[in-house]
Amino acid sequence: MILRNVTDEDLLLFFEHQRDEVALRMAAFPPRERDAFLTHWRTKVLRPENVTRTIVVDGLAAGYIGSWEQDGMRLVAYWMGREHWGKGIATRALSEFLVLEPVRPLHAWVAVHNTGSIRVLEKCGFRTVAQEHPQHADGVAEVLMTLGQK
């Protein structure tokens, strides 16, 4: 597994990943239409102040991981193609990513039902610091997890 810079070809794969209904339920995240997705990535996600990488497994893109500033916090998120779930790839990717992203504290919002992602974050040193009760129409509660100072 390696982390590399995101290419334009990766974006089409990431678009397909975010259309997977099982992954959408797990992440509690609404999908975007193709043009909106590509515009968001090209104008917001791939900004120089963000750290964004493609997760590569056996020579193929398996997902992405990235960090950005929002509401005064440095946030991290990742998304893996479902065929790569449960293999330890996300944990290894996050561990390597934490070397690239020096900002601490680092935060992650996770749907409370996404126990796999919560476990990945815990293995990498994140701890739950808050729970937000459902405020959206979808009724999904989230936890805020934080990785402290280096």
DOKOLVO-752038 format. One line per field, with one value per atom (N, C-alpha, C): residue number from 0; residue in three letters; atom name; x, y, z. Coordinates in nm, 3 decimals. Layout:
N
num NUM,...
residuo Ala,...
atomo CA,...
x X,...
y Y,...
z Z,...
REM end
This chain:
150
num 0,0,0,1,1,1,2,2,2,3,3,3,4,4,4,5,5,5,6,6,6,7,7,7,8,8,8,9,9,9,10,10,10,11,11,11,12,12,12,13,13,13,14,14,14,15,15,15,16,16,16,17,17,17,18,18,18,19,19,19,20,20,20,21,21,21,22,22,22,23,23,23,24,24,24,25,25,25,26,26,26,27,27,27,28,28,28,29,29,29,30,30,30,31,31,31,32,32,32,33,33,33,34,34,34,35,35,35,36,36,36,37,37,37,38,38,38,39,39,39,40,40,40,41,41,41,42,42,42,43,43,43,44,44,44,45,45,45,46,46,46,47,47,47,48,48,48,49,49,49,50,50,50,51,51,51,52,52,52,53,53,53,54,54,54,55,55,55,56,56,56,57,57,57,58,58,58,59,59,59,60,60,60,61,61,61,62,62,62,63,63,63,64,64,64,65,65,65,66,66,66,67,67,67,68,68,68,69,69,69,70,70,70,71,71,71,72,72,72,73,73,73,74,74,74,75,75,75,76,76,76,77,77,77,78,78,78,79,79,79,80,80,80,81,81,81,82,82,82,83,83,83,84,84,84,85,85,85,86,86,86,87,87,87,88,88,88,89,89,89,90,90,90,91,91,91,92,92,92,93,93,93,94,94,94,95,95,95,96,96,96,97,97,97,98,98,98,99,99,99,100,100,100,101,101,101,102,102,102,103,103,103,104,104,104,105,105,105,106,106,106,107,107,107,108,108,108,109,109,109,110,110,110,111,111,111,112,112,112,113,113,113,114,114,114,115,115,115,116,116,116,117,117,117,118,118,118,119,119,119,120,120,120,121,121,121,122,122,122,123,123,123,124,124,124,125,125,125,126,126,126,127,127,127,128,128,128,129,129,129,130,130,130,131,131,131,132,132,132,133,133,133,134,134,134,135,135,135,136,136,136,137,137,137,138,138,138,139,139,139,140,140,140,141,141,141,142,142,142,143,143,143,144,144,144,145,145,145,146,146,146,147,147,147,148,148,148,149,149,149
residuo Met,Met,Met,Ile,Ile,Ile,Leu,Leu,Leu,Arg,Arg,Arg,Asn,Asn,Asn,Val,Val,Val,Thr,Thr,Thr,Asp,Asp,Asp,Glu,Glu,Glu,Asp,Asp,Asp,Leu,Leu,Leu,Leu,Leu,Leu,Leu,Leu,Leu,Phe,Phe,Phe,Phe,Phe,Phe,Glu,Glu,Glu,His,His,His,Gln,Gln,Gln,Arg,Arg,Arg,Asp,Asp,Asp,Glu,Glu,Glu,Val,Val,Val,Ala,Ala,Ala,Leu,Leu,Leu,Arg,Arg,Arg,Met,Met,Met,Ala,Ala,Ala,Ala,Ala,Ala,Phe,Phe,Phe,Pro,Pro,Pro,Pro,Pro,Pro,Arg,Arg,Arg,Glu,Glu,Glu,Arg,Arg,Arg,Asp,Asp,Asp,Ala,Ala,Ala,Phe,Phe,Phe,Leu,Leu,Leu,Thr,Thr,Thr,His,His,His,Trp,Trp,Trp,Arg,Arg,Arg,Thr,Thr,Thr,Lys,Lys,Lys,Val,Val,Val,Leu,Leu,Leu,Arg,Arg,Arg,Pro,Pro,Pro,Glu,Glu,Glu,Asn,Asn,Asn,Val,Val,Val,Thr,Thr,Thr,Arg,Arg,Arg,Thr,Thr,Thr,Ile,Ile,Ile,Val,Val,Val,Val,Val,Val,Asp,Asp,Asp,Gly,Gly,Gly,Leu,Leu,Leu,Ala,Ala,Ala,Ala,Ala,Ala,Gly,Gly,Gly,Tyr,Tyr,Tyr,Ile,Ile,Ile,Gly,Gly,Gly,Ser,Ser,Ser,Trp,Trp,Trp,Glu,Glu,Glu,Gln,Gln,Gln,Asp,Asp,Asp,Gly,Gly,Gly,Met,Met,Met,Arg,Arg,Arg,Leu,Leu,Leu,Val,Val,Val,Ala,Ala,Ala,Tyr,Tyr,Tyr,Trp,Trp,Trp,Met,Met,Met,Gly,Gly,Gly,Arg,Arg,Arg,Glu,Glu,Glu,His,His,His,Trp,Trp,Trp,Gly,Gly,Gly,Lys,Lys,Lys,Gly,Gly,Gly,Ile,Ile,Ile,Ala,Ala,Ala,Thr,Thr,Thr,Arg,Arg,Arg,Ala,Ala,Ala,Leu,Leu,Leu,Ser,Ser,Ser,Glu,Glu,Glu,Phe,Phe,Phe,Leu,Leu,Leu,Val,Val,Val,Leu,Leu,Leu,Glu,Glu,Glu,Pro,Pro,Pro,Val,Val,Val,Arg,Arg,Arg,Pro,Pro,Pro,Leu,Leu,Leu,His,His,His,Ala,Ala,Ala,Trp,Trp,Trp,Val,Val,Val,Ala,Ala,Ala,Val,Val,Val,His,His,His,Asn,Asn,Asn,Thr,Thr,Thr,Gly,Gly,Gly,Ser,Ser,Ser,Ile,Ile,Ile,Arg,Arg,Arg,Val,Val,Val,Leu,Leu,Leu,Glu,Glu,Glu,Lys,Lys,Lys,Cys,Cys,Cys,Gly,Gly,Gly,Phe,Phe,Phe,Arg,Arg,Arg,Thr,Thr,Thr,Val,Val,Val,Ala,Ala,Ala,Gln,Gln,Gln,Glu,Glu,Glu,His,His,His,Pro,Pro,Pro,Gln,Gln,Gln,His,His,His,Ala,Ala,Ala,Asp,Asp,Asp,Gly,Gly,Gly,Val,Val,Val,Ala,Ala,Ala,Glu,Glu,Glu,Val,Val,Val,Leu,Leu,Leu,Met,Met,Met,Thr,Thr,Thr,Leu,Leu,Leu,Gly,Gly,Gly,Gln,Gln,Gln,Lys,Lys,Lys
atomo N,CA,C,N,CA,C,N,CA,C,N,CA,C,N,CA,C,N,CA,C,N,CA,C,N,CA,C,N,CA,C,N,CA,C,N,CA,C,N,CA,C,N,CA,C,N,CA,C,N,CA,C,N,CA,C,N,CA,C,N,CA,C,N,CA,C,N,CA,C,N,CA,C,N,CA,C,N,CA,C,N,CA,C,N,CA,C,N,CA,C,N,CA,C,N,CA,C,N,CA,C,N,CA,C,N,CA,C,N,CA,C,N,CA,C,N,CA,C,N,CA,C,N,CA,C,N,CA,C,N,CA,C,N,CA,C,N,CA,C,N,CA,C,N,CA,C,N,CA,C,N,CA,C,N,CA,C,N,CA,C,N,CA,C,N,CA,C,N,CA,C,N,CA,C,N,CA,C,N,CA,C,N,CA,C,N,CA,C,N,CA,C,N,CA,C,N,CA,C,N,CA,C,N,CA,C,N,CA,C,N,CA,C,N,CA,C,N,CA,C,N,CA,C,N,CA,C,N,CA,C,N,CA,C,N,CA,C,N,CA,C,N,CA,C,N,CA,C,N,CA,C,N,CA,C,N,CA,C,N,CA,C,N,CA,C,N,CA,C,N,CA,C,N,CA,C,N,CA,C,N,CA,C,N,CA,C,N,CA,C,N,CA,C,N,CA,C,N,CA,C,N,CA,C,N,CA,C,N,CA,C,N,CA,C,N,CA,C,N,CA,C,N,CA,C,N,CA,C,N,CA,C,N,CA,C,N,CA,C,N,CA,C,N,CA,C,N,CA,C,N,CA,C,N,CA,C,N,CA,C,N,CA,C,N,CA,C,N,CA,C,N,CA,C,N,CA,C,N,CA,C,N,CA,C,N,CA,C,N,CA,C,N,CA,C,N,CA,C,N,CA,C,N,CA,C,N,CA,C,N,CA,C,N,CA,C,N,CA,C,N,CA,C,N,CA,C,N,CA,C,N,CA,C,N,CA,C,N,CA,C,N,CA,C,N,CA,C,N,CA,C,N,CA,C,N,CA,C,N,CA,C,N,CA,C,N,CA,C,N,CA,C,N,CA,C,N,CA,C,N,CA,C,N,CA,C,N,CA,C,N,CA,C,N,CA,C,N,CA,C,N,CA,C,N,CA,C,N,CA,C,N,CA,C,N,CA,C,N,CA,C,N,CA,C
x 0.083,0.000,0.088,0.054,0.125,0.023,0.067,-0.011,0.058,-0.018,0.040,-0.054,-0.004,-0.086,-0.206,-0.316,-0.439,-0.425,-0.469,-0.471,-0.616,-0.633,-0.768,-0.841,-0.769,-0.832,-0.886,-0.818,-0.863,-1.002,-1.027,-1.153,-1.273,-1.261,-1.372,-1.398,-1.292,-1.307,-1.370,-1.324,-1.379,-1.528,-1.563,-1.704,-1.786,-1.734,-1.805,-1.815,-1.709,-1.711,-1.824,-1.841,-1.941,-2.082,-2.099,-2.232,-2.273,-2.183,-2.212,-2.308,-2.427,-2.531,-2.493,-2.423,-2.379,-2.280,-2.185,-2.086,-2.152,-2.249,-2.320,-2.392,-2.456,-2.524,-2.422,-2.310,-2.208,-2.151,-2.121,-2.062,-2.166,-2.294,-2.402,-2.373,-2.341,-2.301,-2.380,-2.438,-2.516,-2.427,-2.465,-2.385,-2.404,-2.307,-2.318,-2.331,-2.394,-2.397,-2.255,-2.226,-2.090,-2.025,-2.091,-2.031,-2.008,-2.103,-2.088,-1.974,-1.963,-1.856,-1.719,-1.703,-1.574,-1.540,-1.638,-1.615,-1.572,-1.641,-1.605,-1.460,-1.424,-1.286,-1.184,-1.209,-1.111,-1.099,-1.206,-1.202,-1.190,-1.226,-1.224,-1.124,-1.135,-1.054,-0.907,-0.878,-0.739,-0.669,-0.712,-0.645,-0.507,-0.411,-0.275,-0.269,-0.358,-0.352,-0.407,-0.469,-0.519,-0.414,-0.418,-0.331,-0.425,-0.413,-0.502,-0.421,-0.444,-0.369,-0.461,-0.420,-0.484,-0.419,-0.501,-0.452,-0.440,-0.319,-0.293,-0.259,-0.327,-0.306,-0.282,-0.171,-0.135,-0.141,-0.095,-0.087,-0.217,-0.326,-0.455,-0.506,-0.571,-0.631,-0.743,-0.739,-0.838,-0.928,-0.887,-0.962,-0.878,-0.921,-0.846,-0.848,-0.757,-0.750,-0.708,-0.762,-0.727,-0.759,-0.704,-0.729,-0.750,-0.826,-0.861,-0.905,-0.910,-0.958,-1.107,-1.179,-1.322,-1.365,-1.433,-1.485,-1.375,-1.255,-1.145,-1.078,-1.111,-1.050,-0.986,-0.878,-0.818,-0.886,-0.955,-1.030,-0.960,-0.984,-0.933,-1.050,-1.046,-1.147,-1.083,-1.143,-1.099,-1.219,-1.201,-1.308,-1.240,-1.281,-1.225,-1.333,-1.295,-1.386,-1.425,-1.552,-1.601,-1.524,-1.470,-1.393,-1.265,-1.227,-1.105,-1.134,-1.260,-1.296,-1.249,-1.216,-1.186,-1.051,-0.962,-0.831,-0.716,-0.749,-0.646,-0.586,-0.636,-0.580,-0.605,-0.726,-0.757,-0.670,-0.648,-0.563,-0.420,-0.367,-0.231,-0.223,-0.325,-0.326,-0.331,-0.417,-0.426,-0.296,-0.235,-0.107,-0.001,0.008,0.105,0.068,-0.061,-0.106,-0.072,-0.078,-0.049,0.095,0.183,0.321,0.323,0.238,0.232,0.161,0.064,-0.016,0.033,0.110,0.171,0.078,-0.033,-0.119,-0.183,-0.173,-0.243,-0.302,-0.417,-0.497,-0.559,-0.591,-0.655,-0.787,-0.893,-1.028,-1.092,-1.189,-1.268,-1.410,-1.508,-1.648,-1.685,-1.750,-1.787,-1.929,-2.008,-2.142,-2.127,-2.208,-2.194,-2.211,-2.287,-2.306,-2.190,-2.093,-1.980,-1.867,-1.892,-1.797,-1.663,-1.661,-1.534,-1.442,-1.497,-1.416,-1.377,-1.467,-1.432,-1.314,-1.315,-1.205,-1.075,-1.080,-0.960,-0.900,-0.984,-0.936,-0.879,-0.944,-0.892,-0.756,-0.738,-0.610,-0.498,-0.535,-0.434,-0.423,-0.485,-0.468,-0.577,-0.681,-0.791,-0.879,-0.936,-1.028,-1.155,-1.268,-1.396,-1.398,-1.433,-1.438,-1.577,-1.666,-1.802,-1.894,-2.021,-2.122,-2.225,-2.258,-2.358,-2.485,-2.592,-2.720,-2.770,-2.854,-2.900,-2.958,-2.903,-2.953,-3.000,-2.980,-3.016,-3.141,-3.205,-3.326,-3.300,-3.174,-3.144,-3.137,-3.133,-3.136,-3.011,-2.897,-2.772,-2.695,-2.661,-2.575,-2.430,-2.345,-2.202,-2.120,-1.998,-1.902,-1.787,-1.730,-1.610,-1.494,-1.397,-1.278,-1.159,-1.065,-0.952,-0.822,-0.719,-0.583,-0.509,-0.455,-0.393,-0.260,-0.189,-0.057,0.041,0.140,0.246,0.331
y -0.117,0.000,0.124,0.217,0.346,0.460,0.578,0.699,0.781,0.829,0.913,1.029,1.125,1.239,1.192,1.264,1.233,1.273,1.186,1.217,1.237,1.293,1.313,1.180,1.075,0.943,0.892,0.924,0.882,0.939,1.061,1.126,1.047,0.986,0.907,0.784,0.722,0.609,0.655,0.767,0.820,0.853,0.903,0.931,0.802,0.696,0.567,0.515,0.531,0.487,0.557,0.689,0.763,0.738,0.653,0.612,0.477,0.410,0.279,0.298,0.240,0.263,0.212,0.101,0.048,0.146,0.193,0.289,0.420,0.464,0.588,0.578,0.464,0.444,0.442,0.375,0.364,0.502,0.580,0.712,0.817,0.787,0.884,1.014,0.997,1.111,1.109,1.221,1.222,1.220,1.146,1.145,1.274,1.304,1.419,1.367,1.447,1.417,1.434,1.370,1.365,1.503,1.597,1.729,1.802,1.792,1.857,1.792,1.660,1.588,1.634,1.633,1.671,1.817,1.905,2.046,2.062,1.993,2.000,1.956,1.844,1.794,1.891,1.941,2.026,2.164,2.215,2.351,2.357,2.250,2.253,2.152,2.027,1.921,1.932,1.957,1.956,2.092,2.173,2.300,2.274,2.363,2.343,2.333,2.401,2.398,2.268,2.186,2.055,1.949,1.842,1.727,1.614,1.575,1.473,1.371,1.244,1.138,1.025,0.960,0.837,0.721,0.629,0.507,0.401,0.349,0.253,0.117,0.015,-0.122,-0.210,-0.281,-0.368,-0.295,-0.170,-0.092,-0.026,-0.046,0.011,0.106,0.213,0.306,0.235,0.245,0.178,0.278,0.405,0.507,0.630,0.716,0.839,0.870,0.959,1.012,1.157,1.241,1.382,1.458,1.580,1.669,1.810,1.888,2.024,2.100,2.234,2.321,2.344,2.333,2.363,2.403,2.514,2.561,2.568,2.610,2.626,2.497,2.387,2.257,2.198,2.123,2.046,1.909,1.874,1.749,1.651,1.524,1.418,1.327,1.275,1.179,1.087,0.972,0.878,0.804,0.745,0.666,0.554,0.434,0.316,0.250,0.197,0.113,-0.007,-0.048,-0.152,-0.283,-0.312,-0.436,-0.438,-0.324,-0.314,-0.306,-0.312,-0.304,-0.429,-0.411,-0.523,-0.589,-0.523,-0.580,-0.506,-0.408,-0.331,-0.219,-0.200,-0.099,0.042,0.067,0.202,0.237,0.141,0.166,0.197,0.119,0.146,0.281,0.311,0.439,0.556,0.548,0.656,0.670,0.560,0.565,0.637,0.603,0.670,0.815,0.843,0.979,1.071,1.019,1.100,1.150,1.086,1.133,1.254,1.252,1.362,1.485,1.463,1.573,1.604,1.713,1.744,1.815,1.869,1.949,1.862,1.908,1.848,1.961,1.947,1.827,1.810,1.687,1.649,1.583,1.616,1.572,1.492,1.408,1.332,1.320,1.351,1.326,1.191,1.106,0.972,0.941,0.883,0.836,0.730,0.738,0.645,0.499,0.474,0.335,0.283,0.369,0.329,0.277,0.162,0.106,0.072,0.038,0.008,0.130,0.245,0.367,0.413,0.398,0.434,0.349,0.221,0.132,0.171,0.204,0.249,0.371,0.469,0.590,0.560,0.474,0.438,0.369,0.281,0.213,0.312,0.427,0.528,0.637,0.616,0.707,0.809,0.812,0.906,0.859,0.957,0.928,1.009,0.951,1.022,1.133,1.254,1.369,1.429,1.396,1.451,1.366,1.369,1.306,1.410,1.418,1.512,1.434,1.477,1.412,1.454,1.373,1.403,1.543,1.618,1.752,1.763,1.657,1.657,1.571,1.587,1.511,1.361,1.321,1.177,1.111,1.190,1.136,1.063,1.091,1.021,1.098,1.029,1.086,1.065,1.158,1.150,1.165,1.111,1.136,1.216,1.303,1.377,1.306,1.264,1.197,1.288,1.286,1.377,1.303,1.340,1.297,1.418,1.408,1.522,1.562,1.638,1.691,1.578,1.605,1.506,1.491
z 0.000,0.000,0.000,-0.087,-0.090,-0.098,-0.063,-0.081,-0.188,-0.286,-0.391,-0.420,-0.496,-0.534,-0.616,-0.604,-0.675,-0.821,-0.912,-1.056,-1.100,-1.218,-1.271,-1.290,-1.329,-1.346,-1.213,-1.103,-0.971,-0.940,-0.985,-0.951,-1.001,-1.119,-1.172,-1.086,-1.035,-0.944,-0.813,-0.759,-0.635,-0.653,-0.770,-0.799,-0.792,-0.851,-0.846,-0.702,-0.625,-0.485,-0.408,-0.432,-0.357,-0.406,-0.504,-0.550,-0.491,-0.423,-0.364,-0.247,-0.257,-0.156,-0.017,-0.009,0.121,0.184,0.106,0.157,0.197,0.121,0.153,0.287,0.311,0.440,0.553,0.530,0.634,0.666,0.564,0.583,0.620,0.594,0.618,0.544,0.416,0.335,0.204,0.162,0.039,-0.086,-0.189,-0.312,-0.390,-0.474,-0.564,-0.707,-0.791,-0.934,-0.988,-1.101,-1.156,-1.168,-1.235,-1.255,-1.123,-1.032,-0.901,-0.823,-0.832,-0.764,-0.816,-0.949,-1.009,-0.979,-0.985,-0.954,-0.808,-0.717,-0.575,-0.553,-0.613,-0.596,-0.655,-0.774,-0.842,-0.779,-0.719,-0.664,-0.513,-0.443,-0.296,-0.237,-0.278,-0.217,-0.255,-0.381,-0.428,-0.415,-0.321,-0.294,-0.233,-0.257,-0.203,-0.051,0.020,0.166,0.225,0.142,0.186,0.156,0.231,0.204,0.159,0.033,-0.022,-0.100,-0.072,-0.138,-0.183,-0.290,-0.336,-0.263,-0.215,-0.151,-0.260,-0.280,-0.387,-0.326,-0.374,-0.327,-0.450,-0.448,-0.560,-0.694,-0.694,-0.817,-0.860,-0.785,-0.822,-0.715,-0.757,-0.663,-0.587,-0.455,-0.370,-0.298,-0.294,-0.224,-0.205,-0.115,-0.088,0.060,0.097,0.233,0.223,0.309,0.300,0.427,0.434,0.548,0.497,0.576,0.539,0.664,0.652,0.760,0.744,0.856,0.854,0.995,1.005,1.133,1.240,1.202,1.295,1.339,1.272,1.304,1.180,1.200,1.092,1.096,0.987,0.978,0.885,0.909,0.823,0.786,0.664,0.619,0.516,0.500,0.397,0.343,0.226,0.164,0.087,0.116,0.049,-0.035,-0.151,-0.226,-0.140,-0.145,-0.055,-0.068,-0.186,-0.204,-0.121,-0.064,0.018,0.168,0.206,0.347,0.422,0.548,0.636,0.614,0.543,0.513,0.581,0.664,0.733,0.649,0.529,0.439,0.491,0.538,0.589,0.709,0.797,0.913,0.870,0.777,0.728,0.658,0.577,0.505,0.602,0.703,0.800,0.879,0.917,0.989,0.907,0.779,0.691,0.668,0.653,0.630,0.747,0.867,0.985,0.988,0.914,0.900,0.805,0.702,0.604,0.659,0.746,0.802,0.943,0.957,1.086,1.186,1.141,1.228,1.336,1.460,1.572,1.653,1.710,1.702,1.563,1.531,1.405,1.443,1.371,1.408,1.295,1.333,1.236,1.288,1.204,1.234,1.174,1.253,1.207,1.253,1.162,1.199,1.309,1.412,1.526,1.484,1.378,1.334,1.250,1.217,1.134,1.224,1.283,1.380,1.318,1.190,1.123,1.120,1.082,1.078,1.218,1.312,1.450,1.497,1.466,1.506,1.437,1.309,1.236,1.305,1.336,1.401,1.539,1.615,1.747,1.737,1.641,1.623,1.594,1.536,1.502,1.608,1.724,1.836,1.857,1.772,1.790,1.906,1.976,2.086,2.069,2.106,2.098,2.202,2.157,2.249,2.258,2.164,2.166,2.081,2.115,2.031,1.997,1.868,1.821,1.791,1.851,1.825,1.688,1.629,1.492,1.480,1.384,1.356,1.211,1.136,0.995,0.977,0.863,0.833,0.830,0.804,0.796,0.934,1.040,1.176,1.220,1.158,1.191,1.297,1.406,1.509,1.468,1.509,1.477,1.605,1.600,1.706,1.648,1.732,1.696,1.763,1.682,1.733,1.710,1.803,1.797,1.826,1.750,1.775,1.828,1.951,2.018,1.960,2.038,1.999,1.977,1.891,1.865,1.988
REM end
